[in-house]
């Protein structure tokens, strides 16, 4: 009979917190429609589990990155349709048309191709126009809109349901963001002269909490959904972090003065030190760049600094302050005492990368 052992590292996900955070966004943004962004496995929190949790919350769409994620949402039995925020390849568009999934069009070539596919299958496909207000990643530029608007008669199998764009620095540069909002408003006004758009969406997490966008009637909460605001906001205190990450001690021993720790010998003890090995590494998403940056973990309520380089499967920490460190003891890697923002700051990255980098060999345990 196989022996089942507890995981070396695991994540605890509070789905009730995600539902709560969506309601905070609704109070803050007061929008008409909402598209929770669940791409990249719901930012590492679990795509199917998060979508099933929010499916009955009166939302318009689930925002995903690609066809594969859209397919998973449909297979999970969710009633809410996926919205593919990223570009589609020509060979993927047939599946989008047949399922009635929402997607952006960013070029006339895409529009013509979608129209021909929809006509082939006798469908009218709802589609959203992507405009580029400064992200530079895709979408119609202001001087390209006229061609689209002048050729609407050719696109008789498309229903231009919505308009969207993305703000690249709503959490960093307010002046530039306001200019981009103004550009979006100008483009929205031009399109609405020809099309009665149902959805108009520009607001990401930061914009949902902190900007007035007159034409925006659908918000796309991402990071804020998982408990963290990308900007200082009075609403931030109401958010509940949804994920905590844990591991366990595997070894605890005292190393003498002058003993090297981890690859490269970049850390050497300057006094006898109680060192513990923890069963998590960069293959699990604990970034190698955290080494020598003041990163820490929590053991038995005690803050324990990271020693030396992060290895693929393990890290070493100083547990000299822990009264009785023993193999099997739980270690908080990220959670109530070590927020994702702290890990991101120490690693020189962003919270999004920390969340989405937590690997598949870290099981997720869910609560409500």
C-alpha positions as semicolon CSV with decimal commas, in nm:
position;residue;x (nm);y (nm);z (nm)
1;X;0,000;0,000;0,000
2;X;0,156;0,337;-0,099
3;X;0,256;0,570;0,180
4;X;0,107;0,920;0,160
5;X;0,334;1,188;0,301
6;X;0,252;1,554;0,356
7;X;0,384;1,795;0,094
8;X;0,718;1,968;0,141
9;X;0,554;2,295;0,039
10;X;0,190;2,393;-0,007
11;X;-0,035;2,694;-0,060
12;X;-0,352;2,768;0,133
13;X;-0,615;2,956;-0,069
14;X;-0,912;3,132;0,092
15;X;-1,179;3,143;-0,178
16;X;-1,407;3,340;0,051
17;X;-1,146;3,616;0,056
18;X;-1,151;3,634;-0,324
19;X;-1,530;3,669;-0,321
20;X;-1,497;3,938;-0,053
21;X;-1,236;4,128;-0,256
22;X;-1,461;4,131;-0,562
23;X;-1,730;4,294;-0,351
24;X;-1,481;4,554;-0,229
25;X;-1,402;4,640;-0,592
26;X;-1,773;4,669;-0,666
27;X;-1,814;4,917;-0,379
28;X;-1,510;5,118;-0,487
29;X;-1,566;5,125;-0,862
30;X;-1,946;5,133;-0,877
31;X;-1,930;4,991;-1,228
32;X;-2,211;4,831;-1,421
33;X;-2,018;4,520;-1,529
34;X;-1,716;4,327;-1,400
35;X;-1,463;4,097;-1,561
36;X;-1,248;3,924;-1,296
37;X;-0,907;3,855;-1,448
38;X;-0,826;3,488;-1,390
39;X;-0,546;3,433;-1,641
40;X;-0,231;3,244;-1,541
41;X;-0,428;3,006;-1,322
42;X;-0,608;3,294;-1,148
43;X;-0,268;3,445;-1,067
44;X;-0,156;3,110;-0,927
45;X;-0,462;3,067;-0,705
46;X;-0,631;2,799;-0,918
47;X;-0,829;2,878;-1,233
48;X;-1,120;2,636;-1,197
49;X;-1,162;2,685;-0,824
50;X;-1,166;3,065;-0,846
51;X;-1,403;3,066;-1,143
52;X;-1,648;2,831;-0,974
53;X;-1,640;3,055;-0,668
54;X;-1,719;3,372;-0,864
55;X;-1,950;3,222;-1,125
56;X;-2,264;3,320;-0,934
57;X;-2,145;3,669;-0,837
58;X;-2,318;3,851;-1,122
59;X;-2,013;3,905;-1,341
60;X;-2,001;3,958;-1,717
61;X;-1,691;3,759;-1,820
62;X;-1,381;3,584;-1,691
63;X;-1,067;3,746;-1,832
64;X;-0,814;3,490;-1,960
65;X;-0,500;3,505;-2,170
66;X;-0,558;3,239;-2,433
67;X;-0,781;2,972;-2,581
68;X;-0,646;2,701;-2,351
69;X;-0,760;2,891;-2,043
70;X;-1,098;2,963;-2,204
71;X;-1,143;2,593;-2,272
72;X;-1,067;2,505;-1,909
73;X;-1,333;2,746;-1,783
74;X;-1,593;2,595;-2,015
75;X;-1,495;2,243;-1,911
76;X;-1,527;2,345;-1,545
77;X;-1,898;2,397;-1,603
78;X;-1,901;2,772;-1,546
79;X;-2,193;2,968;-1,689
80;X;-1,989;3,288;-1,722
81;X;-1,819;3,311;-2,060
82;X;-1,443;3,351;-2,090
83;X;-1,302;3,664;-2,249
84;X;-0,967;3,614;-2,423
85;X;-0,761;3,923;-2,346
86;X;-0,454;3,812;-2,537
87;X;-0,410;3,781;-2,913
88;X;-0,541;3,472;-3,092
89;X;-0,362;3,280;-3,362
90;X;-0,550;3,222;-3,688
91;X;-0,585;2,849;-3,620
92;X;-0,753;2,920;-3,283
93;X;-1,027;3,147;-3,411
94;X;-1,259;2,872;-3,533
95;X;-1,291;2,743;-3,176
96;X;-1,358;3,097;-3,051
97;X;-1,636;3,144;-3,308
98;X;-1,798;2,805;-3,243
99;X;-1,807;2,864;-2,866
100;X;-1,907;3,230;-2,879
101;X;-1,614;3,325;-2,658
102;X;-1,532;3,693;-2,646
103;X;-1,208;3,823;-2,787
104;X;-1,040;4,142;-2,900
105;X;-0,979;4,240;-3,260
106;X;-0,666;4,449;-3,300
107;X;-0,627;4,461;-3,679
108;X;-0,846;4,466;-3,989
109;X;-0,701;4,127;-4,085
110;X;-0,838;3,977;-3,763
111;X;-1,177;4,139;-3,816
112;X;-1,206;4,006;-4,171
113;X;-1,097;3,656;-4,066
114;X;-1,342;3,639;-3,775
115;X;-1,619;3,766;-4,000
116;X;-1,554;3,499;-4,264
117;X;-1,552;3,223;-4,000
118;X;-1,872;3,346;-3,839
119;X;-2,041;3,366;-4,179
120;X;-1,921;3,013;-4,262
121;X;-2,092;2,874;-3,951
122;X;-2,400;3,092;-3,979
123;X;-2,326;3,282;-3,659
124;X;-2,312;3,641;-3,546
125;X;-2,000;3,672;-3,331
126;X;-1,985;3,930;-3,052
127;X;-1,642;4,092;-3,069
128;X;-1,459;4,372;-2,890
129;X;-1,242;4,637;-3,052
130;X;-0,898;4,680;-2,895
131;X;-0,748;5,027;-2,912
132;X;-0,393;5,129;-2,823
133;X;-0,382;5,430;-2,592
134;X;-0,014;5,387;-2,508
135;X;0,057;5,027;-2,408
136;X;0,216;4,949;-2,745
137;X;0,119;4,583;-2,725
138;X;-0,161;4,573;-2,979
139;X;-0,485;4,741;-3,080
140;X;-0,602;4,998;-3,330
141;X;-0,417;5,328;-3,321
142;X;-0,628;5,645;-3,348
143;X;-0,551;5,693;-3,718
144;X;-0,643;5,330;-3,794
145;X;-0,997;5,353;-3,661
146;X;-1,140;5,517;-3,971
147;X;-1,067;5,214;-4,187
148;X;-1,246;4,987;-3,939
149;X;-1,546;5,219;-3,910
150;X;-1,569;5,268;-4,286
151;X;-1,575;4,893;-4,347
152;X;-1,836;4,794;-4,090
153;X;-2,078;4,706;-4,369
154;X;-1,845;4,428;-4,483
155;X;-1,833;4,278;-4,134
156;X;-2,197;4,172;-4,130
157;X;-2,134;3,856;-3,923
158;X;-1,971;4,046;-3,637
159;X;-2,152;4,225;-3,357
160;X;-1,923;4,498;-3,227
161;X;-2,019;4,447;-2,866
162;X;-1,744;4,633;-2,686
163;X;-1,433;4,845;-2,677
164;X;-1,129;4,796;-2,458
165;X;-0,772;4,902;-2,391
166;X;-0,510;4,860;-2,122
167;X;-0,347;5,118;-1,898
168;X;0,027;5,043;-1,865
169;X;0,110;5,262;-1,566
170;X;-0,206;5,342;-1,369
171;X;-0,013;5,234;-1,059
172;X;0,291;5,453;-1,134
173;X;0,236;5,765;-1,346
174;X;-0,088;5,951;-1,284
175;X;-0,026;6,231;-1,533
176;X;0,044;5,990;-1,819
177;X;-0,252;5,774;-1,721
178;X;-0,486;6,073;-1,734
179;X;-0,362;6,149;-2,086
180;X;-0,426;5,790;-2,189
181;X;-0,775;5,800;-2,039
182;X;-0,846;6,116;-2,241
183;X;-0,722;5,940;-2,556
184;X;-0,949;5,644;-2,482
185;X;-1,247;5,876;-2,432
186;X;-1,181;6,041;-2,769
187;X;-1,164;5,706;-2,945
188;X;-1,472;5,576;-2,765
189;X;-1,668;5,883;-2,873
190;X;-1,568;5,832;-3,238
191;X;-1,671;5,468;-3,232
192;X;-2,001;5,538;-3,055
193;X;-2,101;5,768;-3,339
194;X;-2,128;5,449;-3,548
195;X;-2,176;5,172;-3,291
196;X;-2,392;5,140;-2,977
197;X;-2,128;4,968;-2,763
198;X;-2,259;4,758;-2,475
199;X;-1,925;4,727;-2,295
200;X;-1,649;4,983;-2,261
201;X;-1,355;4,870;-2,048
202;X;-1,026;5,030;-1,958
203;X;-1,012;5,003;-1,578
204;X;-0,766;4,753;-1,434
205;X;-0,714;4,709;-1,058
206;X;-0,548;5,046;-1,003
207;X;-0,792;5,236;-1,222
208;X;-1,091;5,063;-1,063
209;X;-0,987;5,199;-0,723
210;X;-0,854;5,542;-0,811
211;X;-0,963;5,688;-1,146
212;X;-1,276;5,836;-1,299
213;X;-1,320;5,707;-1,654
214;X;-1,649;5,843;-1,790
215;X;-1,711;5,586;-2,062
216;X;-1,582;5,287;-1,865
217;X;-1,872;5,063;-1,760
218;X;-1,682;4,737;-1,705
219;X;-1,392;4,691;-1,463
220;X;-1,126;4,422;-1,494
221;X;-0,995;4,355;-1,140
222;X;-0,678;4,149;-1,133
223;X;-0,429;4,175;-0,845
224;X;-0,686;4,343;-0,622
225;X;-0,905;4,034;-0,652
226;X;-0,639;3,832;-0,472
227;X;-0,604;4,074;-0,183
228;X;-0,350;4,341;-0,274
229;X;-0,386;4,689;-0,416
230;X;-0,120;4,803;-0,666
231;X;-0,162;5,160;-0,540
232;X;-0,207;5,331;-0,203
233;X;-0,584;5,345;-0,158
234;X;-0,830;5,378;0,130
235;X;-0,990;5,060;-0,006
236;X;-0,669;4,859;0,038
237;X;-0,731;4,805;0,410
238;X;-1,055;4,622;0,328
239;X;-0,886;4,365;0,104
240;X;-0,811;4,016;0,233
241;X;-0,502;3,831;0,103
242;X;-0,624;3,503;-0,040
243;X;-0,302;3,299;-0,049
244;X;-0,050;3,185;0,209
245;X;0,254;2,971;0,124
246;X;0,412;2,724;0,363
247;X;0,689;2,466;0,379
248;X;0,847;2,250;0,647
249;X;1,185;2,214;0,814
250;X;1,371;1,907;0,695
251;X;1,697;1,939;0,892
252;X;1,810;2,157;1,183
253;X;2,168;2,156;1,311
254;X;2,442;2,380;1,446
255;X;2,719;2,474;1,203
256;X;3,056;2,599;1,329
257;X;3,209;2,939;1,266
258;X;3,359;2,966;0,916
259;X;3,121;2,717;0,755
260;X;2,993;2,792;0,404
261;X;2,624;2,767;0,322
262;X;2,473;2,682;-0,017
263;X;2,616;2,701;-0,368
264;X;2,911;2,928;-0,428
265;X;2,988;2,963;-0,057
266;X;2,849;3,317;-0,073
267;X;2,749;3,303;0,293
268;X;2,994;3,194;0,563
269;X;2,901;3,176;0,931
270;X;3,091;3,418;1,155
271;X;2,985;3,234;1,472
272;X;2,831;2,896;1,556
273;X;2,486;2,914;1,397
274;X;2,174;2,702;1,421
275;X;2,082;2,641;1,056
276;X;1,769;2,471;0,923
277;X;1,694;2,344;0,577
278;X;1,346;2,422;0,439
279;X;1,178;2,215;0,168
280;X;1,114;2,484;-0,090
281;X;1,329;2,623;-0,371
282;X;1,322;2,809;-0,697
283;X;1,155;2,514;-0,873
284;X;0,857;2,584;-0,647
285;X;0,859;2,957;-0,716
286;X;1,079;3,081;-0,432
287;X;1,292;3,311;-0,642
288;X;1,669;3,274;-0,656
289;X;1,695;3,653;-0,657
290;X;1,582;3,658;-0,291
291;X;1,932;3,554;-0,181
292;X;2,132;3,814;0,013
293;X;1,843;4,063;0,004
294;X;1,718;4,037;0,361
295;X;1,452;3,777;0,283
296;X;1,314;3,579;0,574
297;X;1,069;3,309;0,676
298;X;0,869;3,254;0,995
299;X;0,926;2,949;1,214
300;X;0,720;2,909;1,531
301;X;0,641;3,282;1,523
302;X;1,010;3,377;1,493
303;X;1,153;3,565;1,194
304;X;1,442;3,365;1,046
305;X;1,672;3,515;0,781
306;X;1,754;3,336;0,457
307;X;2,118;3,223;0,439
308;X;2,309;3,184;0,113
309;X;2,170;3,110;-0,228
310;X;1,829;2,964;-0,302
311;X;1,865;2,615;-0,451
312;X;1,626;2,429;-0,677
313;X;1,444;2,243;-0,400
314;X;1,564;2,384;-0,067
315;X;1,669;2,694;0,122
316;X;1,867;2,738;0,442
317;X;1,764;2,974;0,721
318;X;1,902;3,089;1,055
319;X;1,685;2,939;1,330
320;X;1,908;3,042;1,620
321;X;1,616;3,232;1,772
322;X;1,376;2,939;1,757
323;X;1,372;2,752;2,090
324;X;1,323;2,399;1,956
325;X;1,351;2,375;1,575
326;X;1,265;2,025;1,460
327;X;1,216;1,852;1,126
328;X;0,855;1,874;1,015
329;X;0,784;2,213;1,172
330;X;0,572;2,440;0,953
331;X;0,744;2,740;0,794
332;X;0,557;3,047;0,671
333;X;0,708;3,152;0,340
334;X;0,438;3,404;0,250
335;X;0,131;3,492;0,449
336;X;0,006;3,707;0,737
337;X;0,358;3,793;0,854
338;X;0,535;3,801;0,517
339;X;0,310;3,961;0,253
340;X;0,368;3,903;-0,116
341;X;0,467;4,268;-0,146
342;X;0,763;4,207;0,086
343;X;0,884;3,909;-0,116
344;X;0,848;4,108;-0,437
345;X;1,041;4,404;-0,298
346;X;1,324;4,182;-0,173
347;X;1,343;3,999;-0,506
348;X;1,335;4,318;-0,710
349;X;1,017;4,218;-0,889
350;X;0,638;4,258;-0,866
351;X;0,366;4,075;-0,675
352;X;0,219;3,941;-1,000
353;X;0,540;3,748;-1,074
354;X;0,555;3,602;-0,724
355;X;0,196;3,473;-0,741
356;X;0,213;3,334;-1,093
357;X;0,555;3,178;-1,036
358;X;0,440;2,940;-0,762
359;X;0,490;2,610;-0,938
360;X;0,261;2,316;-1,010
361;X;0,435;2,086;-0,762
362;X;0,305;2,311;-0,482
363;X;-0,042;2,173;-0,404
364;X;-0,319;2,422;-0,334
365;X;-0,547;2,360;-0,035
366;X;-0,878;2,546;-0,049
367;X;-1,108;2,685;0,216
368;X;-1,418;2,902;0,205
